[in-house]
Amino acid sequence: MEPATCFELVSMRSTGQQRFRLRDSVGGATCATGGGCLAPHQSDPAGQQGHEEDAVMTYRKIALTFVAALAGVFALNAGALAARPPGAGGGGGGGGSNAPPDYGDLWVLLRYESGLPILTEDFCQQPIAAETFEGCIQKPGTTEPEDCVVIPVDPVTCAVPLDYAIYTQEVDFGRINEARSPEAVFEAQLEDVLVNLATAGCLTLDPAGRPVYSSVEIDGDLPVIVTSTVDSPLQNLAMYRQLMLEGSLPGGLLLPGMEEPQGWLFTAARALGAASDKTGEVTEDMWIYLNDILGLTAADVTPALTKHCVEVKQEVMGKIEMVEKCVLDVSSFGYTRSAEYGALPTPPYIPAIDPQPGVFEYLDQTGDNSFEIATGPILNAAFPDGLDGYIEYSGSNVEAFAKHADDARSVIEFMHNWPVPGGLETIVPCGNAADVFYDVSISDVSGLQVPVRMVAGTEGREGTVTVANAGPAEATGTVMVTGVDLDLLPIGPLYRVVDGVVTEEVIFDVPEEFTLPAGYSKSWTFFFSMDYATKITWEAAADAEFDVNLANNSVTEETVVNRAKGGGGGH
């Protein structure tokens, strides 16, 4: 009888995450109760569990308005939203101890279809080589010589012996190394792209599936269509991260196709492809490691997809430990290349006279020094078979998700290499003007400036509040500054300061009005004095009707008022 591998269900968490531990290989023996038995040709533990649990994916519909959702998303604590993976080790990367993350050795590993690593009987992950070599190990369930690519590891430390280290394949991230950016960077990038998408007159998808936002603007007396593509790698990575965390974009914002079953997951795959190196490749291992780096598989994070985990042995900070490795469950995801690129761009707009789905335009070389703008199927141009046709692909699970992302990258690369000259492209149709929206903010760094300390009974001090408008439209609204002491009694009156001179005019007894063009800011300076010791809590808040991001509209600061030397008590 062919050897089988036992596994046991270690625990099931309230989040729906399952943890498996693989056991020794056995020949014909029965595995322990509470686990299962896998022959080399059978599916992995995540797949076995998947049959017992119908709900493997959560699609969270957000019923809030766009304004309210943005406020909620960007007000979240960055650490809770996407904590860094809490551990990693040599030879596998990512992981689940409390050790500092170490992404030095992220190797291509032997994996199940689910992405979980196939372990040795000593719980070691197994790197694989690009081609066969002397001393190799045959892939489980295979007999062909070219499948002898598994690299031996030390059974005690799980390290690759020095003689075999040259055969390991390090995963290349290219520019997607931006995944290591601070949380604040992702939040800012997501905020920027969502404002553009939410305020556009029209939303479409380009031939690679990237979001395109267009609006009608007036140039002199003539209406013109202004179109932009979300082509920033970091913005696309921020969208991918958001979708994998929540299964949706803030405020229920829907890009074309997202209303379909698993539409958000297709959008996430396209965003991942757009975030990747045009000349690189999105692989299964790269996708799995990327999710670790983004914190999507961390123990304290509940993403939009179920997590499947196993415990593996590896070196962590000089010690051999059992750590947890998790993957996101995309077992229900299926992708067919012709279905995707037979429907893009969405909606079709090429050729302009009779738009056809699956058709785009590109620069075609017709001679040594001659070119023409060609129109034809995306599939035939980006995935040619050499016979005027295209190479088909259809699959499921982790392989299909990575392939979908890589196909988007391939189409982007083709469009980059053979671009239609500027001004000659077919115009993306749009008949709607941009909505009147803007982003009014008070900086949490310098938007509200008040003294940190002051002495009661001495000359008063000044404070300043500054409101900025990032646009795109002119903003009209109000700003208010209030202060309360330790007993929640209001501080005041506050007096207006003009050109450095304190006036007798009271300010902020009612909100101050403002009108700010896009890209402009305005400041208000006020004077106050205190005759008792306390701590003042200040709050500055801006309010504008069409503000799309309320998370940056208010700031709080504190002023400690100390007793004067020899002075009396305070409140």
PLY file of the C-alpha trace (Angstrom):
ply
format ascii 1.0
element vertex 571
property float x
property float y
property float z
element edge 570
property int vertex1
property int vertex2
end_header
0.00 0.00 0.00
1.27 3.47 -0.84
2.37 5.44 2.26
-0.07 8.02 3.53
0.30 11.09 5.73
-1.76 11.56 8.88
-2.96 14.93 10.07
-4.92 16.05 13.08
-7.17 19.04 13.62
-5.32 20.88 16.38
-7.99 23.51 16.99
-10.80 25.49 15.44
-11.06 29.16 16.24
-14.15 31.33 16.45
-12.91 33.21 13.39
-13.35 30.08 11.28
-9.62 29.45 11.07
-8.55 25.80 11.20
-5.12 24.65 12.37
-3.73 21.30 11.19
-0.60 19.42 12.20
0.78 16.87 9.76
1.98 13.57 11.25
4.39 10.84 10.21
3.88 8.81 7.06
2.34 5.40 7.59
1.90 2.39 5.38
-1.61 1.05 5.66
-2.06 2.18 9.27
-5.13 3.99 10.50
-4.65 7.59 11.57
-5.72 8.86 14.96
-9.28 9.90 15.72
-9.94 13.59 15.15
-7.65 13.79 12.15
-7.43 12.20 8.76
-5.25 10.32 6.31
-3.85 11.59 3.02
-2.35 9.49 0.28
0.16 11.41 -1.86
-2.40 11.86 -4.63
-5.15 13.10 -2.32
-6.04 16.67 -1.49
-4.45 18.50 1.41
-5.90 19.14 4.91
-7.37 22.47 3.87
-9.26 20.75 1.06
-10.51 17.98 3.35
-11.81 20.51 5.82
-13.31 22.54 3.02
-15.77 19.73 2.25
-17.08 19.91 5.80
-17.53 23.63 5.76
-19.61 25.28 3.08
-18.88 28.83 4.06
-15.24 29.26 3.06
-15.51 32.85 2.00
-17.05 35.93 3.48
-18.32 38.71 1.27
-18.97 41.65 3.52
-21.43 44.09 2.11
-21.05 47.56 3.53
-24.33 49.43 3.72
-22.83 52.71 4.84
-22.53 55.73 2.61
-19.15 56.43 1.06
-18.51 59.30 3.44
-19.29 57.30 6.55
-17.28 54.31 5.39
-14.18 56.33 4.66
-14.41 57.80 8.13
-14.57 54.33 9.62
-11.80 52.81 7.53
-9.22 55.51 8.06
-10.05 55.92 11.74
-9.10 52.29 12.43
-6.00 51.61 14.40
-3.36 50.72 11.85
-1.98 47.85 13.87
-5.38 46.21 14.26
-6.25 46.69 10.61
-3.30 44.77 9.23
-0.69 43.74 11.72
2.64 42.53 10.44
3.01 38.75 10.48
4.37 37.80 13.89
7.28 35.64 12.87
9.37 34.05 10.18
12.29 31.76 9.72
14.92 30.63 7.30
13.79 28.67 4.30
10.11 29.50 4.50
9.45 33.08 5.46
6.39 34.46 7.16
5.01 32.58 10.10
3.48 32.57 13.46
5.74 32.97 16.49
6.24 36.22 18.33
9.72 36.64 16.88
10.51 39.62 14.66
9.64 38.88 11.02
12.52 37.71 8.84
11.91 37.63 5.11
15.48 36.87 4.06
14.86 33.35 2.67
11.55 33.20 0.87
11.89 30.08 -1.23
9.67 28.24 -3.67
8.20 25.39 -1.62
6.51 22.06 -2.25
2.84 22.83 -1.66
-0.64 21.35 -1.83
-3.20 22.87 -4.18
-4.42 25.01 -1.28
-0.98 26.57 -0.88
-0.23 24.85 2.42
3.31 23.47 2.52
3.81 19.72 2.21
5.97 18.79 5.19
8.49 16.07 5.87
7.81 13.56 8.64
9.87 15.93 10.83
7.48 18.85 10.13
9.97 20.63 7.85
8.97 22.67 4.82
10.52 21.46 1.57
12.08 23.83 -0.97
12.01 22.75 -4.60
14.52 23.33 -7.38
13.86 24.61 -10.89
15.13 21.34 -12.39
16.32 17.94 -11.30
19.73 17.49 -9.65
21.84 14.76 -8.07
20.50 13.89 -4.63
16.99 15.20 -5.33
13.79 13.82 -3.81
10.82 12.85 -5.99
7.64 14.89 -5.64
4.96 12.84 -3.82
2.66 10.97 -6.17
4.91 11.42 -9.24
7.18 9.07 -11.17
8.58 11.23 -13.99
12.32 12.01 -13.71
11.71 15.74 -14.18
9.64 15.76 -10.99
12.68 14.87 -8.88
13.15 18.46 -7.68
12.55 18.40 -3.91
15.60 19.61 -1.97
16.65 17.61 1.12
16.59 19.42 4.48
18.19 18.73 7.84
15.59 16.76 9.86
16.62 18.47 13.11
16.89 22.13 12.06
14.92 21.99 8.76
17.77 23.99 7.19
18.97 23.24 3.66
22.43 21.60 3.74
25.16 23.73 2.23
25.70 21.32 -0.67
22.09 21.82 -1.81
21.70 25.55 -1.10
22.52 26.44 -4.71
19.34 24.69 -5.87
16.90 26.79 -3.83
14.75 29.31 -5.71
14.25 32.65 -4.00
10.89 34.29 -4.72
11.31 37.58 -6.59
8.99 40.35 -5.43
10.34 43.18 -7.59
8.59 46.45 -6.94
5.88 44.71 -4.94
8.40 44.92 -2.09
6.37 48.05 -1.35
4.24 45.65 0.67
6.70 46.36 3.46
5.59 50.03 3.53
4.18 51.43 6.80
0.44 51.12 7.40
0.02 54.89 7.06
1.30 54.69 3.48
-1.37 52.16 2.49
-4.10 54.20 4.17
-3.04 57.39 2.38
-2.80 55.64 -1.01
-6.19 53.98 -0.56
-7.73 57.27 0.47
-6.37 59.02 -2.64
-7.57 56.41 -5.11
-11.00 56.07 -3.51
-11.60 59.81 -3.67
-10.82 59.73 -7.41
-13.07 56.73 -8.02
-15.95 57.98 -5.88
-16.06 61.42 -7.47
-15.76 60.32 -11.11
-18.58 60.70 -13.57
-17.93 57.22 -15.02
-16.11 54.08 -13.85
-14.87 51.52 -16.38
-12.16 48.84 -16.69
-9.27 48.95 -19.14
-8.12 45.91 -21.19
-6.08 44.64 -18.21
-8.98 45.10 -15.79
-7.58 48.20 -14.07
-10.09 50.83 -12.89
-10.54 53.84 -15.16
-12.27 57.00 -13.93
-13.60 59.57 -16.38
-15.57 62.81 -16.19
-16.85 65.50 -18.51
-15.18 68.86 -17.97
-15.64 72.19 -19.71
-12.61 73.54 -21.58
-13.58 77.04 -22.59
-17.00 76.49 -24.09
-16.43 72.88 -25.12
-17.05 69.73 -23.06
-14.11 67.34 -22.95
-13.75 63.87 -21.42
-10.89 63.61 -18.95
-9.82 60.01 -18.28
-7.31 58.50 -15.85
-6.29 54.91 -15.13
-5.38 53.65 -11.67
-1.88 52.58 -12.73
0.05 53.37 -9.54
1.52 50.09 -8.21
1.18 51.26 -4.61
-2.45 52.35 -5.06
-3.28 49.00 -6.64
-1.53 47.21 -3.79
-3.52 49.29 -1.30
-6.75 48.25 -3.05
-5.67 44.61 -3.03
-4.95 44.78 0.69
-8.29 46.42 1.43
-10.24 43.88 -0.63
-8.52 40.91 0.98
-9.17 42.34 4.43
-12.82 43.30 3.97
-14.07 41.72 0.76
-15.20 45.15 -0.44
-14.18 48.74 -0.95
-15.27 51.38 1.58
-18.76 52.76 1.28
-19.93 49.92 -0.93
-18.05 51.45 -3.87
-18.43 48.99 -6.76
-16.15 48.76 -9.75
-17.58 47.08 -12.87
-17.99 43.36 -12.22
-17.84 43.59 -8.44
-21.57 43.01 -8.20
-21.04 39.48 -9.55
-20.39 36.48 -7.25
-16.73 36.65 -6.21
-16.44 39.84 -8.23
-14.43 41.44 -5.44
-11.93 38.57 -5.61
-11.45 39.03 -9.36
-10.93 42.75 -8.70
-8.32 41.88 -6.07
-6.43 39.61 -8.48
-6.36 42.36 -11.13
-5.12 44.86 -8.56
-2.34 42.47 -7.55
-1.29 42.12 -11.18
-1.25 45.90 -11.61
0.89 46.24 -8.48
3.50 43.77 -9.75
6.55 44.27 -11.94
5.47 44.44 -15.57
8.40 42.21 -16.52
8.15 39.91 -13.49
5.77 37.08 -12.68
3.07 36.57 -10.08
3.56 33.06 -8.72
1.77 30.99 -6.10
4.66 31.33 -3.65
4.91 35.08 -4.20
1.19 35.48 -3.52
1.33 33.41 -0.33
4.38 35.25 1.03
2.86 38.61 0.08
-0.21 37.86 2.17
2.09 37.11 5.11
4.00 40.37 4.65
0.77 42.37 4.42
-0.40 40.76 7.66
-3.43 39.11 6.07
-2.63 35.74 7.64
-1.61 37.05 11.07
-3.24 35.39 14.07
-4.96 38.59 15.22
-6.36 39.51 11.79
-9.64 38.20 10.34
-9.51 38.67 6.55
-12.37 38.30 4.09
-11.30 34.73 3.32
-11.00 31.77 5.65
-7.47 30.93 6.80
-6.05 27.39 6.80
-2.98 26.76 8.94
-0.40 24.09 9.74
2.37 24.01 12.31
5.90 23.64 10.96
9.31 23.34 12.55
11.91 25.97 11.81
14.63 28.07 13.34
13.44 31.27 15.02
16.02 33.60 16.57
18.50 30.76 16.91
16.00 28.30 18.41
14.12 25.44 16.76
10.41 26.03 17.32
7.01 24.97 16.02
5.42 27.94 14.26
2.15 28.41 12.45
1.93 28.89 8.68
-1.38 30.06 7.22
-2.79 30.51 3.73
-5.99 32.15 2.51
-8.64 29.77 1.21
-9.39 30.38 -2.47
-10.53 26.81 -3.15
-13.83 28.06 -4.58
-12.11 30.51 -6.95
-12.06 29.59 -10.62
-10.53 31.47 -13.53
-10.68 31.02 -17.29
-8.49 33.30 -19.40
-10.87 33.53 -22.37
-13.80 34.48 -20.14
-11.80 37.31 -18.58
-10.20 38.80 -21.67
-13.12 38.05 -23.90
-15.12 40.55 -21.82
-12.62 43.37 -21.22
-12.49 46.34 -21.45
-15.72 46.90 -19.56
-17.86 48.27 -21.08
-16.45 47.71 -24.58
-15.60 50.87 -26.52
-13.29 49.70 -29.33
-13.75 50.15 -32.22
-15.64 53.36 -31.57
-18.21 52.81 -34.34
-19.09 49.24 -33.33
-17.57 48.39 -29.91
-16.79 44.70 -29.37
-16.00 42.93 -26.07
-12.50 41.52 -25.83
-11.08 43.97 -28.36
-8.43 46.63 -27.75
-5.98 48.75 -29.74
-2.19 48.74 -29.76
0.82 49.77 -31.81
1.70 47.10 -34.35
4.99 46.94 -36.25
4.36 46.34 -39.94
7.93 46.78 -41.19
11.46 47.70 -40.14
10.50 51.32 -39.57
6.75 51.32 -40.00
3.95 51.00 -37.47
0.20 51.20 -37.41
-2.52 51.32 -34.77
-4.00 47.83 -34.77
-7.33 46.69 -33.39
-7.89 43.11 -32.35
-8.58 40.55 -29.61
-6.69 40.98 -26.35
-6.24 37.21 -26.11
-4.49 36.84 -29.47
-2.15 39.77 -28.85
-1.18 39.18 -25.22
-1.29 35.35 -25.16
-0.40 34.27 -28.72
-0.04 30.61 -29.62
2.03 31.36 -32.73
-0.79 30.28 -35.03
-3.01 33.39 -35.00
-4.80 32.07 -31.95
-4.24 32.23 -28.21
-3.14 30.00 -25.36
-6.07 29.10 -23.12
-5.92 28.62 -19.38
-8.55 27.38 -16.96
-8.01 26.41 -13.35
-8.96 26.89 -9.73
-7.59 27.48 -6.24
-4.25 29.17 -5.53
-2.82 28.40 -8.96
-5.76 30.12 -10.68
-5.64 33.21 -8.47
-1.92 33.68 -9.10
-2.43 33.05 -12.83
-5.23 35.61 -13.00
-3.01 38.23 -11.37
-0.12 37.34 -13.66
-2.34 37.53 -16.74
-3.32 41.08 -15.77
0.38 41.86 -15.42
1.05 40.34 -18.87
-1.60 42.49 -20.56
-0.23 45.60 -18.84
3.26 44.69 -20.06
1.97 44.30 -23.63
0.17 47.66 -23.48
3.34 49.25 -22.07
5.52 47.81 -24.84
3.11 48.63 -27.67
1.30 51.82 -26.60
-0.97 53.82 -28.85
0.67 57.26 -29.26
-0.82 59.98 -27.09
-3.81 61.73 -28.59
-4.56 58.88 -31.00
-6.30 56.56 -28.54
-10.01 55.88 -28.84
-11.73 58.06 -26.26
-13.30 56.22 -23.33
-16.97 57.24 -23.56
-18.47 59.15 -20.63
-21.41 61.54 -20.50
-21.31 62.50 -16.84
-19.57 65.36 -15.09
-17.61 64.70 -11.93
-19.57 65.01 -8.71
-18.82 67.94 -6.42
-16.59 66.33 -3.81
-13.46 67.30 -1.95
-11.27 66.31 0.97
-11.16 68.89 3.76
-8.71 68.13 6.56
-7.01 69.34 9.73
-3.52 67.87 9.99
-2.95 65.69 13.04
0.65 66.95 13.06
0.31 70.71 12.70
-3.38 71.42 12.12
-4.05 72.50 15.73
-1.18 74.26 17.49
-1.59 75.14 21.18
0.95 75.54 24.00
1.95 72.29 25.66
2.37 74.05 29.04
1.56 77.45 30.49
1.39 79.09 33.93
-1.91 80.20 35.45
-2.33 83.90 36.18
0.29 85.05 33.68
-0.14 86.62 30.27
-2.27 84.53 27.95
-1.17 82.36 25.05
-2.14 81.83 21.43
-3.38 78.87 19.42
-3.81 78.29 15.69
-6.01 75.98 13.65
-5.45 75.34 9.93
-7.92 73.76 7.49
-6.78 72.46 4.07
-8.72 71.39 0.97
-7.15 68.68 -1.18
-9.89 69.08 -3.81
-10.75 68.29 -6.48
-13.62 70.80 -6.06
-13.81 74.06 -4.15
-14.90 73.44 -0.55
-17.30 75.44 1.60
-17.76 74.66 5.27
-17.09 75.65 8.87
-14.42 75.07 11.52
-14.84 75.11 15.30
-12.33 75.08 18.16
-13.38 74.20 21.71
-11.52 73.57 24.95
-12.60 72.06 28.29
-10.81 71.74 31.64
-10.61 68.69 33.89
-14.16 69.35 35.12
-15.37 69.59 31.49
-16.00 73.31 31.94
-15.53 75.32 28.72
-12.42 77.45 28.24
-12.99 80.98 27.08
-13.68 83.40 25.79
-11.25 83.04 22.89
-10.22 86.24 21.09
-9.36 86.66 17.42
-5.75 87.48 16.55
-5.19 89.51 13.36
-1.68 90.10 12.02
-0.22 89.22 15.40
-2.46 91.65 17.31
-5.06 90.42 19.82
-8.45 92.02 19.12
-11.52 92.31 21.32
-13.54 90.19 18.90
-14.60 86.84 20.32
-13.87 83.89 18.02
-15.23 80.35 18.01
-18.30 81.21 20.04
-19.89 79.96 16.80
-18.23 78.03 13.95
-16.09 80.05 11.52
-17.07 79.81 7.86
-14.62 79.18 5.03
-14.47 78.78 1.25
-11.30 77.10 0.00
-10.27 76.41 -3.61
-8.66 73.04 -4.25
-5.09 72.97 -2.98
-5.52 75.91 -0.57
-5.58 76.22 3.22
-6.64 78.83 5.77
-5.58 79.48 9.37
-7.30 81.11 12.36
-5.31 82.31 15.40
-6.93 82.79 18.80
-5.84 84.13 22.21
-6.80 82.78 25.64
-5.73 83.16 29.26
-6.11 81.01 32.41
-6.25 81.96 36.10
-6.24 78.44 37.58
-4.26 75.22 37.20
-5.82 72.45 35.14
-5.39 70.48 31.95
-7.15 71.75 28.84
-8.35 69.33 26.18
-8.71 71.13 22.87
-10.63 69.92 19.84
-10.69 71.42 16.36
-13.25 70.10 13.87
-14.05 71.01 10.28
-17.39 70.33 8.62
-18.11 70.48 4.88
-21.14 69.04 3.09
-19.44 67.12 0.28
-16.32 66.00 2.15
-15.53 62.41 1.15
-13.14 61.70 4.02
-14.31 62.54 7.53
-11.47 60.68 9.22
-9.09 63.64 8.98
-11.55 66.38 9.98
-10.87 66.64 13.71
-7.80 66.89 15.94
-7.33 67.00 19.72
-4.44 68.50 21.69
-3.73 69.21 25.36
-2.37 72.14 27.36
-1.19 71.65 30.95
-1.79 74.79 33.05
0.56 74.82 36.05
0.12 76.80 39.27
2.06 80.02 39.57
4.84 79.85 42.16
3.28 80.59 45.53
-0.13 80.62 43.89
-3.38 79.06 45.02
-5.04 75.81 44.08
-6.52 74.72 40.85
-9.65 73.01 39.62
0 1
1 2
2 3
3 4
4 5
5 6
6 7
7 8
8 9
9 10
10 11
11 12
12 13
13 14
14 15
15 16
16 17
17 18
18 19
19 20
20 21
21 22
22 23
23 24
24 25
25 26
26 27
27 28
28 29
29 30
30 31
31 32
32 33
33 34
34 35
35 36
36 37
37 38
38 39
39 40
40 41
41 42
42 43
43 44
44 45
45 46
46 47
47 48
48 49
49 50
50 51
51 52
52 53
53 54
54 55
55 56
56 57
57 58
58 59
59 60
60 61
61 62
62 63
63 64
64 65
65 66
66 67
67 68
68 69
69 70
70 71
71 72
72 73
73 74
74 75
75 76
76 77
77 78
78 79
79 80
80 81
81 82
82 83
83 84
84 85
85 86
86 87
87 88
88 89
89 90
90 91
91 92
92 93
93 94
94 95
95 96
96 97
97 98
98 99
99 100
100 101
101 102
102 103
103 104
104 105
105 106
106 107
107 108
108 109
109 110
110 111
111 112
112 113
113 114
114 115
115 116
116 117
117 118
118 119
119 120
120 121
121 122
122 123
123 124
124 125
125 126
126 127
127 128
128 129
129 130
130 131
131 132
132 133
133 134
134 135
135 136
136 137
137 138
138 139
139 140
140 141
141 142
142 143
143 144
144 145
145 146
146 147
147 148
148 149
149 150
150 151
151 152
152 153
153 154
154 155
155 156
156 157
157 158
158 159
159 160
160 161
161 162
162 163
163 164
164 165
165 166
166 167
167 168
168 169
169 170
170 171
171 172
172 173
173 174
174 175
175 176
176 177
177 178
178 179
179 180
180 181
181 182
182 183
183 184
184 185
185 186
186 187
187 188
188 189
189 190
190 191
191 192
192 193
193 194
194 195
195 196
196 197
197 198
198 199
199 200
200 201
201 202
202 203
203 204
204 205
205 206
206 207
207 208
208 209
209 210
210 211
211 212
212 213
213 214
214 215
215 216
216 217
217 218
218 219
219 220
220 221
221 222
222 223
223 224
224 225
225 226
226 227
227 228
228 229
229 230
230 231
231 232
232 233
233 234
234 235
235 236
236 237
237 238
238 239
239 240
240 241
241 242
242 243
243 244
244 245
245 246
246 247
247 248
248 249
249 250
250 251
251 252
252 253
253 254
254 255
255 256
256 257
257 258
258 259
259 260
260 261
261 262
262 263
263 264
264 265
265 266
266 267
267 268
268 269
269 270
270 271
271 272
272 273
273 274
274 275
275 276
276 277
277 278
278 279
279 280
280 281
281 282
282 283
283 284
284 285
285 286
286 287
287 288
288 289
289 290
290 291
291 292
292 293
293 294
294 295
295 296
296 297
297 298
298 299
299 300
300 301
301 302
302 303
303 304
304 305
305 306
306 307
307 308
308 309
309 310
310 311
311 312
312 313
313 314
314 315
315 316
316 317
317 318
318 319
319 320
320 321
321 322
322 323
323 324
324 325
325 326
326 327
327 328
328 329
329 330
330 331
331 332
332 333
333 334
334 335
335 336
336 337
337 338
338 339
339 340
340 341
341 342
342 343
343 344
344 345
345 346
346 347
347 348
348 349
349 350
350 351
351 352
352 353
353 354
354 355
355 356
356 357
357 358
358 359
359 360
360 361
361 362
362 363
363 364
364 365
365 366
366 367
367 368
368 369
369 370
370 371
371 372
372 373
373 374
374 375
375 376
376 377
377 378
378 379
379 380
380 381
381 382
382 383
383 384
384 385
385 386
386 387
387 388
388 389
389 390
390 391
391 392
392 393
393 394
394 395
395 396
396 397
397 398
398 399
399 400
400 401
401 402
402 403
403 404
404 405
405 406
406 407
407 408
408 409
409 410
410 411
411 412
412 413
413 414
414 415
415 416
416 417
417 418
418 419
419 420
420 421
421 422
422 423
423 424
424 425
425 426
426 427
427 428
428 429
429 430
430 431
431 432
432 433
433 434
434 435
435 436
436 437
437 438
438 439
439 440
440 441
441 442
442 443
443 444
444 445
445 446
446 447
447 448
448 449
449 450
450 451
451 452
452 453
453 454
454 455
455 456
456 457
457 458
458 459
459 460
460 461
461 462
462 463
463 464
464 465
465 466
466 467
467 468
468 469
469 470
470 471
471 472
472 473
473 474
474 475
475 476
476 477
477 478
478 479
479 480
480 481
481 482
482 483
483 484
484 485
485 486
486 487
487 488
488 489
489 490
490 491
491 492
492 493
493 494
494 495
495 496
496 497
497 498
498 499
499 500
500 501
501 502
502 503
503 504
504 505
505 506
506 507
507 508
508 509
509 510
510 511
511 512
512 513
513 514
514 515
515 516
516 517
517 518
518 519
519 520
520 521
521 522
522 523
523 524
524 525
525 526
526 527
527 528
528 529
529 530
530 531
531 532
532 533
533 534
534 535
535 536
536 537
537 538
538 539
539 540
540 541
541 542
542 543
543 544
544 545
545 546
546 547
547 548
548 549
549 550
550 551
551 552
552 553
553 554
554 555
555 556
556 557
557 558
558 559
559 560
560 561
561 562
562 563
563 564
564 565
565 566
566 567
567 568
568 569
569 570
